Amino acid sequence: MIDSTTSIVEAAFRHYRSQDREAAFPLYADDFSFTSPQDDHIDKATFFERCFPTADRFKDHRLLHVTPANEELVFVYYEYELETGGKYRNVEAITVRDGLMHEVQVFFGGKV
C-alpha cells in the first residue's frame, strides 16, 4: 500500500511538471482539498484552474524526499528554482486513500 501511495504522489508531480492535466486529473479524489499559505481548502476544480497551470514559472523543480509517514500520509520535500530567480524548498503533506489523493497541505520554506 505504501509503495502505491508514493507512486501516486510522484506521478502527480510528474504530470504537474509536464502539464499533463488529462493524466493528473484522475489521481485526485472528487472531495480533494488543497491548502497552502495562499489557498485555504480549495476544491479540485479550483486547484486545477488556479494552481495546476503554474509549472511554467519554474526553471527547475526536484523532489528531494518522498517519505511515507503511514499508509495514507506521504511527506514530500522538494526544491525549486523560479524563472525569475531564487531557489526555495517546500514540504507537502499529502493524504492518499484508495488510490486517490484526497488532501494536500503545503508548507512554504525559505530561500535556499
N, CA, C and O atoms as a GROMACS GRO file, in nm:
protein
  448
    1MET      N    1   0.082  -0.120   0.000
    1MET     CA    2   0.000   0.000   0.000
    1MET      C    3   0.086   0.126   0.000
    1MET      O    4   0.059   0.220  -0.075
    2ILE      N    5   0.190   0.128   0.085
    2ILE     CA    6   0.274   0.247   0.095
    2ILE      C    7   0.345   0.275  -0.037
    2ILE      O    8   0.353   0.390  -0.079
    3ASP      N    9   0.396   0.171  -0.103
    3ASP     CA   10   0.462   0.193  -0.232
    3ASP      C   11   0.367   0.258  -0.332
    3ASP      O   12   0.408   0.346  -0.408
    4SER      N   13   0.241   0.215  -0.333
    4SER     CA   14   0.147   0.273  -0.428
    4SER      C   15   0.114   0.418  -0.392
    4SER      O   16   0.090   0.499  -0.482
    5THR      N   17   0.113   0.453  -0.263
    5THR     CA   18   0.084   0.592  -0.226
    5THR      C   19   0.197   0.684  -0.273
    5THR      O   20   0.171   0.792  -0.325
    6THR      N   21   0.321   0.641  -0.254
    6THR     CA   22   0.432   0.725  -0.301
    6THR      C   23   0.435   0.732  -0.454
    6THR      O   24   0.468   0.836  -0.510
    7SER      N   25   0.400   0.623  -0.520
    7SER     CA   26   0.396   0.623  -0.667
    7SER      C   27   0.290   0.720  -0.720
    7SER      O   28   0.313   0.790  -0.818
    8ILE      N   29   0.176   0.724  -0.654
    8ILE     CA   30   0.070   0.817  -0.694
    8ILE      C   31   0.116   0.961  -0.677
    8ILE      O   32   0.095   1.044  -0.766
    9VAL      N   33   0.178   0.990  -0.564
    9VAL     CA   34   0.228   1.126  -0.538
    9VAL      C   35   0.335   1.164  -0.641
    9VAL      O   36   0.331   1.274  -0.696
   10GLU      N   37   0.430   1.075  -0.666
   10GLU     CA   38   0.535   1.105  -0.764
   10GLU      C   39   0.477   1.125  -0.903
   10GLU      O   40   0.523   1.212  -0.977
   11ALA      N   41   0.377   1.046  -0.939
   11ALA     CA   42   0.311   1.063  -1.070
   11ALA      C   43   0.242   1.199  -1.078
   11ALA      O   44   0.248   1.265  -1.182
   12ALA      N   45   0.176   1.239  -0.971
   12ALA     CA   46   0.108   1.369  -0.970
   12ALA      C   47   0.207   1.483  -0.993
   12ALA      O   48   0.178   1.576  -1.068
   13PHE      N   49   0.324   1.476  -0.930
   13PHE     CA   50   0.426   1.579  -0.951
   13PHE      C   51   0.478   1.576  -1.095
   13PHE      O   52   0.498   1.682  -1.156
   14ARG      N   53   0.501   1.458  -1.149
   14ARG     CA   54   0.546   1.447  -1.290
   14ARG      C   55   0.444   1.509  -1.386
   14ARG      O   56   0.480   1.583  -1.476
   15HIS      N   57   0.318   1.477  -1.364
   15HIS     CA   58   0.213   1.529  -1.453
   15HIS      C   59   0.199   1.681  -1.438
   15HIS      O   60   0.171   1.751  -1.535
   16TYR      N   61   0.218   1.730  -1.317
   16TYR     CA   62   0.216   1.875  -1.296
   16TYR      C   63   0.329   1.942  -1.375
   16TYR      O   64   0.306   2.039  -1.447
   17ARG      N   65   0.450   1.889  -1.360
   17ARG     CA   66   0.566   1.949  -1.429
   17ARG      C   67   0.550   1.945  -1.581
   17ARG      O   68   0.589   2.039  -1.650
   18SER      N   69   0.493   1.837  -1.634
   18SER     CA   70   0.475   1.826  -1.779
   18SER      C   71   0.342   1.887  -1.825
   18SER      O   72   0.312   1.892  -1.944
   19GLN      N   73   0.264   1.935  -1.727
   19GLN     CA   74   0.134   1.996  -1.754
   19GLN      C   75   0.039   1.901  -1.827
   19GLN      O   76  -0.034   1.942  -1.917
   20ASP      N   77   0.043   1.775  -1.788
   20ASP     CA   78  -0.045   1.674  -1.845
   20ASP      C   79  -0.169   1.662  -1.757
   20ASP      O   80  -0.179   1.573  -1.672
   21ARG      N   81  -0.262   1.752  -1.777
   21ARG     CA   82  -0.384   1.759  -1.696
   21ARG      C   83  -0.467   1.631  -1.709
   21ARG      O   84  -0.522   1.583  -1.610
   22GLU      N   85  -0.475   1.577  -1.828
   22GLU     CA   86  -0.555   1.456  -1.850
   22GLU      C   87  -0.503   1.338  -1.769
   22GLU      O   88  -0.581   1.258  -1.718
   23ALA      N   89  -0.372   1.327  -1.756
   23ALA     CA   90  -0.314   1.219  -1.676
   23ALA      C   91  -0.325   1.247  -1.527
   23ALA      O   92  -0.343   1.155  -1.447
   24ALA      N   93  -0.314   1.373  -1.488
   24ALA     CA   94  -0.316   1.410  -1.346
   24ALA      C   95  -0.455   1.405  -1.285
   24ALA      O   96  -0.472   1.357  -1.173
   25PHE      N   97  -0.555   1.453  -1.357
   25PHE     CA   98  -0.690   1.472  -1.303
   25PHE      C   99  -0.746   1.346  -1.234
   25PHE      O  100  -0.802   1.357  -1.125
   26PRO      N  101  -0.731   1.227  -1.294
   26PRO     CA  102  -0.787   1.107  -1.230
   26PRO      C  103  -0.716   1.064  -1.101
   26PRO      O  104  -0.766   0.977  -1.030
   27LEU      N  105  -0.601   1.122  -1.070
   27LEU     CA  106  -0.529   1.089  -0.947
   27LEU      C  107  -0.586   1.159  -0.824
   27LEU      O  108  -0.552   1.125  -0.711
   28TYR      N  109  -0.672   1.258  -0.847
   28TYR     CA  110  -0.728   1.341  -0.740
   28TYR      C  111  -0.873   1.301  -0.713
   28TYR      O  112  -0.954   1.291  -0.805
   29ALA      N  113  -0.905   1.280  -0.585
   29ALA     CA  114  -1.041   1.243  -0.546
   29ALA      C  115  -1.138   1.358  -0.572
   29ALA      O  116  -1.097   1.474  -0.578
   30ASP      N  117  -1.264   1.326  -0.587
   30ASP     CA  118  -1.365   1.429  -0.609
   30ASP      C  119  -1.375   1.524  -0.490
   30ASP      O  120  -1.406   1.642  -0.508
   31ASP      N  121  -1.347   1.474  -0.369
   31ASP     CA  122  -1.353   1.560  -0.250
   31ASP      C  123  -1.216   1.620  -0.214
   31ASP      O  124  -1.192   1.660  -0.100
   32PHE      N  125  -1.126   1.626  -0.312
   32PHE     CA  126  -0.990   1.678  -0.292
   32PHE      C  127  -0.991   1.819  -0.232
   32PHE      O  128  -1.075   1.902  -0.267
   33SER      N  129  -0.896   1.842  -0.143
   33SER     CA  130  -0.879   1.973  -0.079
   33SER      C  131  -0.732   2.012  -0.081
   33SER      O  132  -0.645   1.931  -0.048
   34PHE      N  133  -0.704   2.137  -0.119
   34PHE     CA  134  -0.567   2.188  -0.128
   34PHE      C  135  -0.554   2.311  -0.039
   34PHE      O  136  -0.633   2.405  -0.050
   35THR      N  137  -0.454   2.308   0.048
   35THR     CA  138  -0.430   2.420   0.140
   35THR      C  139  -0.283   2.458   0.133
   35THR      O  140  -0.195   2.373   0.136
   36SER      N  141  -0.258   2.588   0.124
   36SER     CA  142  -0.123   2.644   0.129
   36SER      C  143  -0.135   2.780   0.195
   36SER      O  144  -0.245   2.825   0.226
   37PRO      N  145  -0.022   2.846   0.219
   37PRO     CA  146  -0.032   2.982   0.273
   37PRO      C  147  -0.110   3.078   0.182
   37PRO      O  148  -0.152   3.185   0.227
   38GLN      N  149  -0.130   3.040   0.056
   38GLN     CA  150  -0.205   3.126  -0.037
   38GLN      C  151  -0.345   3.075  -0.068
   38GLN      O  152  -0.424   3.146  -0.130
   39ASP      N  153  -0.376   2.953  -0.027
   39ASP     CA  154  -0.504   2.891  -0.060
   39ASP      C  155  -0.558   2.820   0.064
   39ASP      O  156  -0.483   2.749   0.132
   40ASP      N  157  -0.686   2.838   0.094
   40ASP     CA  158  -0.744   2.778   0.213
   40ASP      C  159  -0.851   2.675   0.175
   40ASP      O  160  -0.965   2.710   0.149
   41HIS      N  161  -0.811   2.548   0.174
   41HIS     CA  162  -0.904   2.438   0.147
   41HIS      C  163  -0.981   2.456   0.017
   41HIS      O  164  -1.104   2.447   0.016
   42ILE      N  165  -0.909   2.481  -0.091
   42ILE     CA  166  -0.977   2.493  -0.220
   42ILE      C  167  -1.008   2.353  -0.274
   42ILE      O  168  -0.940   2.256  -0.241
   43ASP      N  169  -1.111   2.344  -0.356
   43ASP     CA  170  -1.154   2.214  -0.408
   43ASP      C  171  -1.077   2.175  -0.534
   43ASP      O  172  -0.993   2.251  -0.583
   44LYS      N  173  -1.107   2.058  -0.585
   44LYS     CA  174  -1.038   2.002  -0.700
   44LYS      C  175  -1.048   2.093  -0.822
   44LYS      O  176  -0.948   2.120  -0.888
   45ALA      N  177  -1.168   2.141  -0.852
   45ALA     CA  178  -1.188   2.227  -0.970
   45ALA      C  179  -1.106   2.355  -0.958
   45ALA      O  180  -1.042   2.397  -1.055
   46THR      N  181  -1.106   2.416  -0.842
   46THR     CA  182  -1.030   2.540  -0.821
   46THR      C  183  -0.880   2.513  -0.828
   46THR      O  184  -0.805   2.594  -0.884
   47PHE      N  185  -0.836   2.401  -0.772
   47PHE     CA  186  -0.695   2.365  -0.778
   47PHE      C  187  -0.650   2.353  -0.924
   47PHE      O  188  -0.546   2.407  -0.961
   48PHE      N  189  -0.727   2.282  -1.005
   48PHE     CA  190  -0.687   2.263  -1.145
   48PHE      C  191  -0.699   2.391  -1.227
   48PHE      O  192  -0.633   2.405  -1.330
   49GLU      N  193  -0.781   2.483  -1.183
   49GLU     CA  194  -0.794   2.612  -1.252
   49GLU      C  195  -0.684   2.710  -1.209
   49GLU      O  196  -0.626   2.778  -1.293
   50ARG      N  197  -0.656   2.716  -1.080
   50ARG     CA  198  -0.566   2.818  -1.024
   50ARG      C  199  -0.422   2.771  -1.006
   50ARG      O  200  -0.329   2.846  -1.038
   51CYS      N  201  -0.401   2.652  -0.957
   51CYS     CA  202  -0.269   2.606  -0.918
   51CYS      C  203  -0.200   2.519  -1.022
   51CYS      O  204  -0.080   2.535  -1.047
   52PHE      N  205  -0.272   2.427  -1.081
   52PHE     CA  206  -0.210   2.332  -1.173
   52PHE      C  207  -0.138   2.399  -1.290
   52PHE      O  208  -0.031   2.353  -1.328
   53PRO      N  209  -0.192   2.506  -1.349
   53PRO     CA  210  -0.126   2.566  -1.467
   53PRO      C  211  -0.002   2.651  -1.437
   53PRO      O  212   0.040   2.729  -1.522
   54THR      N  213   0.057   2.639  -1.319
   54THR     CA  214   0.166   2.730  -1.280
   54THR      C  215   0.306   2.674  -1.302
   54THR      O  216   0.404   2.738  -1.264
   55ALA      N  217   0.320   2.557  -1.360
   55ALA     CA  218   0.451   2.492  -1.373
   55ALA      C  219   0.549   2.572  -1.457
   55ALA      O  220   0.670   2.555  -1.442
   56ASP      N  221   0.501   2.656  -1.544
   56ASP     CA  222   0.591   2.733  -1.631
   56ASP      C  223   0.673   2.836  -1.556
   56ASP      O  224   0.768   2.891  -1.612
   57ARG      N  225   0.639   2.864  -1.432
   57ARG     CA  226   0.718   2.962  -1.355
   57ARG      C  227   0.844   2.901  -1.295
   57ARG      O  228   0.926   2.972  -1.236
   58PHE      N  229   0.860   2.768  -1.310
   58PHE     CA  230   0.977   2.701  -1.256
   58PHE      C  231   1.084   2.678  -1.361
   58PHE      O  232   1.057   2.628  -1.470
   59LYS      N  233   1.206   2.715  -1.326
   59LYS     CA  234   1.322   2.683  -1.410
   59LYS      C  235   1.365   2.540  -1.382
   59LYS      O  236   1.408   2.468  -1.472
   60ASP      N  237   1.353   2.500  -1.255
   60ASP     CA  238   1.389   2.365  -1.212
   60ASP      C  239   1.299   2.327  -1.095
   60ASP      O  240   1.259   2.413  -1.016
   61HIS      N  241   1.268   2.200  -1.083
   61HIS     CA  242   1.183   2.150  -0.975
   61HIS      C  243   1.225   2.006  -0.947
   61HIS      O  244   1.213   1.920  -1.034
   62ARG      N  245   1.276   1.980  -0.826
   62ARG     CA  246   1.327   1.847  -0.793
   62ARG      C  247   1.266   1.796  -0.663
   62ARG      O  248   1.261   1.868  -0.563
   63LEU      N  249   1.220   1.673  -0.666
   63LEU     CA  250   1.176   1.607  -0.543
   63LEU      C  251   1.300   1.559  -0.470
   63LEU      O  252   1.378   1.481  -0.525
   64LEU      N  253   1.320   1.604  -0.347
   64LEU     CA  254   1.436   1.564  -0.268
   64LEU      C  255   1.406   1.438  -0.186
   64LEU      O  256   1.489   1.349  -0.177
   65HIS      N  257   1.286   1.433  -0.126
   65HIS     CA  258   1.244   1.317  -0.047
   65HIS      C  259   1.094   1.298  -0.063
   65HIS      O  260   1.016   1.393  -0.053
   66VAL      N  261   1.055   1.176  -0.088
   66VAL     CA  262   0.914   1.136  -0.088
   66VAL      C  263   0.905   1.026   0.017
   66VAL      O  264   0.948   0.913  -0.006
   67THR      N  265   0.849   1.061   0.133
   67THR     CA  266   0.858   0.975   0.250
   67THR      C  267   0.720   0.940   0.305
   67THR      O  268   0.645   1.030   0.345
   68PRO      N  269   0.685   0.812   0.306
   68PRO     CA  270   0.557   0.774   0.366
   68PRO      C  271   0.564   0.785   0.518
   68PRO      O  272   0.661   0.741   0.580
   69ALA      N  273   0.461   0.846   0.577
   69ALA     CA  274   0.452   0.855   0.722
   69ALA      C  275   0.370   0.739   0.778
   69ALA      O  276   0.398   0.688   0.887
   70ASN      N  277   0.270   0.699   0.702
   70ASN     CA  278   0.189   0.581   0.735
   70ASN      C  279   0.122   0.536   0.606
   70ASN      O  280   0.166   0.574   0.498
   71GLU      N  281   0.016   0.455   0.614
   71GLU     CA  282  -0.045   0.400   0.493
   71GLU      C  283  -0.117   0.504   0.408
   71GLU      O  284  -0.143   0.478   0.290
   72GLU      N  285  -0.149   0.620   0.464
   72GLU     CA  286  -0.221   0.722   0.388
   72GLU      C  287  -0.146   0.852   0.370
   72GLU      O  288  -0.177   0.928   0.278
   73LEU      N  289  -0.050   0.881   0.454
   73LEU     CA  290   0.016   1.012   0.454
   73LEU      C  291   0.156   1.003   0.396
   73LEU      O  292   0.237   0.918   0.435
   74VAL      N  293   0.184   1.092   0.300
   74VAL     CA  294   0.315   1.099   0.236
   74VAL      C  295   0.367   1.242   0.251
   74VAL      O  296   0.296   1.338   0.223
   75PHE      N  297   0.492   1.254   0.296
   75PHE     CA  298   0.558   1.385   0.302
   75PHE      C  299   0.648   1.399   0.181
   75PHE      O  300   0.723   1.308   0.147
   76VAL      N  301   0.641   1.515   0.117
   76VAL     CA  302   0.725   1.543   0.001
   76VAL      C  303   0.805   1.670   0.031
   76VAL      O  304   0.748   1.775   0.062
   77TYR      N  305   0.935   1.658   0.020
   77TYR     CA  306   1.027   1.770   0.040
   77TYR      C  307   1.089   1.798  -0.095
   77TYR      O  308   1.153   1.710  -0.153
   78TYR      N  309   1.071   1.918  -0.146
   78TYR     CA  310   1.120   1.948  -0.280
   78TYR      C  311   1.186   2.085  -0.287
   78TYR      O  312   1.166   2.172  -0.202
   79GLU      N  313   1.265   2.099  -0.391
   79GLU     CA  314   1.338   2.224  -0.416
   79GLU      C  315   1.302   2.272  -0.555
   79GLU      O  316   1.289   2.194  -0.649
   80TYR      N  317   1.287   2.402  -0.567
   80TYR     CA  318   1.256   2.457  -0.699
   80TYR      C  319   1.327   2.590  -0.718
   80TYR      O  320   1.356   2.662  -0.623
   81GLU      N  321   1.353   2.620  -0.844
   81GLU     CA  322   1.413   2.747  -0.883
   81GLU      C  323   1.315   2.816  -0.977
   81GLU      O  324   1.267   2.757  -1.073
   82LEU      N  325   1.286   2.941  -0.947
   82LEU     CA  326   1.193   3.018  -1.029
   82LEU      C  327   1.262   3.074  -1.153
   82LEU      O  328   1.381   3.103  -1.150
   83GLU      N  329   1.187   3.088  -1.260
   83GLU     CA  330   1.239   3.152  -1.382
   83GLU      C  331   1.288   3.293  -1.353
   83GLU      O  332   1.381   3.341  -1.417
   84THR      N  333   1.226   3.359  -1.257
   84THR     CA  334   1.262   3.496  -1.220
   84THR      C  335   1.378   3.502  -1.122
   84THR      O  336   1.422   3.610  -1.084
   85GLY      N  337   1.428   3.386  -1.082
   85GLY     CA  338   1.539   3.379  -0.988
   85GLY      C  339   1.493   3.338  -0.850
   85GLY      O  340   1.376   3.352  -0.814
   86GLY      N  341   1.585   3.287  -0.774
   86GLY     CA  342   1.556   3.242  -0.639
   86GLY      C  343   1.528   3.093  -0.634
   86GLY      O  344   1.455   3.038  -0.716
   87LYS      N  345   1.590   3.029  -0.536
   87LYS     CA  346   1.573   2.885  -0.514
   87LYS      C  347   1.509   2.867  -0.377
   87LYS      O  348   1.549   2.932  -0.280
   88TYR      N  349   1.409   2.778  -0.368
   88TYR     CA  350   1.331   2.759  -0.246
   88TYR      C  351   1.307   2.612  -0.221
   88TYR      O  352   1.326   2.528  -0.310
   89ARG      N  353   1.265   2.580  -0.098
   89ARG     CA  354   1.226   2.445  -0.062
   89ARG      C  355   1.093   2.450   0.012
   89ARG      O  356   1.070   2.538   0.096
   90ASN      N  357   1.006   2.354  -0.018
   90ASN     CA  358   0.876   2.339   0.048
   90ASN      C  359   0.858   2.196   0.093
   90ASN      O  360   0.931   2.106   0.051
   91VAL      N  361   0.759   2.177   0.179
   91VAL     CA  362   0.716   2.043   0.221
   91VAL      C  363   0.566   2.035   0.198
   91VAL      O  364   0.493   2.130   0.223
   92GLU      N  365   0.522   1.919   0.149
   92GLU     CA  366   0.379   1.894   0.134
   92GLU      C  367   0.344   1.768   0.211
   92GLU      O  368   0.417   1.669   0.207
   93ALA      N  369   0.231   1.773   0.281
   93ALA     CA  370   0.174   1.657   0.348
   93ALA      C  371   0.054   1.616   0.262
   93ALA      O  372  -0.043   1.691   0.249
   94ILE      N  373   0.062   1.496   0.204
   94ILE     CA  374  -0.038   1.452   0.107
   94ILE      C  375  -0.106   1.325   0.158
   94ILE      O  376  -0.041   1.226   0.189
   95THR      N  377  -0.238   1.330   0.165
   95THR     CA  378  -0.318   1.215   0.206
   95THR      C  379  -0.365   1.141   0.082
   95THR      O  380  -0.433   1.198  -0.004
   96VAL      N  381  -0.329   1.013   0.073
   96VAL     CA  382  -0.369   0.926  -0.038
   96VAL      C  383  -0.451   0.812   0.022
   96VAL      O  384  -0.405   0.738   0.109
   97ARG      N  385  -0.573   0.800  -0.027
   97ARG     CA  386  -0.662   0.695   0.022
   97ARG      C  387  -0.730   0.627  -0.096
   97ARG      O  388  -0.778   0.694  -0.188
   98ASP      N  389  -0.734   0.496  -0.094
   98ASP     CA  390  -0.800   0.419  -0.200
   98ASP      C  391  -0.747   0.457  -0.339
   98ASP      O  392  -0.823   0.464  -0.435
   99GLY      N  393  -0.617   0.483  -0.347
   99GLY     CA  394  -0.554   0.511  -0.474
   99GLY      C  395  -0.572   0.652  -0.527
   99GLY      O  396  -0.536   0.679  -0.642
  100LEU      N  397  -0.628   0.742  -0.446
  100LEU     CA  398  -0.651   0.880  -0.490
  100LEU      C  399  -0.598   0.979  -0.387
  100LEU      O  400  -0.598   0.952  -0.267
  101MET      N  401  -0.552   1.092  -0.435
  101MET     CA  402  -0.508   1.200  -0.346
  101MET      C  403  -0.632   1.275  -0.297
  101MET      O  404  -0.711   1.326  -0.376
  102HIS      N  405  -0.646   1.281  -0.164
  102HIS     CA  406  -0.762   1.346  -0.103
  102HIS      C  407  -0.730   1.484  -0.048
  102HIS      O  408  -0.816   1.573  -0.045
  103GLU      N  409  -0.606   1.502  -0.003
  103GLU     CA  410  -0.572   1.631   0.057
  103GLU      C  411  -0.424   1.660   0.038
  103GLU      O  412  -0.340   1.571   0.048
  104VAL      N  413  -0.395   1.786   0.009
  104VAL     CA  414  -0.258   1.835   0.005
  104VAL      C  415  -0.250   1.958   0.094
  104VAL      O  416  -0.331   2.051   0.082
  105GLN      N  417  -0.152   1.957   0.184
  105GLN     CA  418  -0.122   2.073   0.267
  105GLN      C  419   0.021   2.113   0.236
  105GLN      O  420   0.113   2.032   0.252
  106VAL      N  421   0.040   2.236   0.191
  106VAL     CA  422   0.172   2.285   0.153
  106VAL      C  423   0.225   2.377   0.262
  106VAL      O  424   0.155   2.464   0.313
  107PHE      N  425   0.352   2.355   0.295
  107PHE     CA  426   0.421   2.437   0.394
  107PHE      C  427   0.539   2.503   0.323
  107PHE      O  428   0.634   2.434   0.284
  108PHE      N  429   0.534   2.634   0.305
  108PHE     CA  430   0.638   2.706   0.234
  108PHE      C  431   0.764   2.716   0.317
  108PHE      O  432   0.760   2.744   0.436
  109GLY      N  433   0.876   2.691   0.253
  109GLY     CA  434   1.006   2.707   0.316
  109GLY      C  435   1.068   2.839   0.273
  109GLY      O  436   1.006   2.918   0.201
  110GLY      N  437   1.186   2.862   0.316
  110GLY     CA  438   1.254   2.985   0.280
  110GLY      C  439   1.344   2.970   0.160
  110GLY      O  440   1.353   2.863   0.099
  111LYS      N  441   1.409   3.077   0.129
  111LYS     CA  442   1.503   3.079   0.018
  111LYS      C  443   1.626   2.996   0.054
  111LYS      O  444   1.674   3.000   0.167
  112VAL      N  445   1.677   2.921  -0.043
  112VAL     CA  446   1.794   2.837  -0.020
  112VAL      C  447   1.917   2.915  -0.058
  112VAL      O  448   2.028   2.863  -0.047
   0.00000   0.00000   0.00000
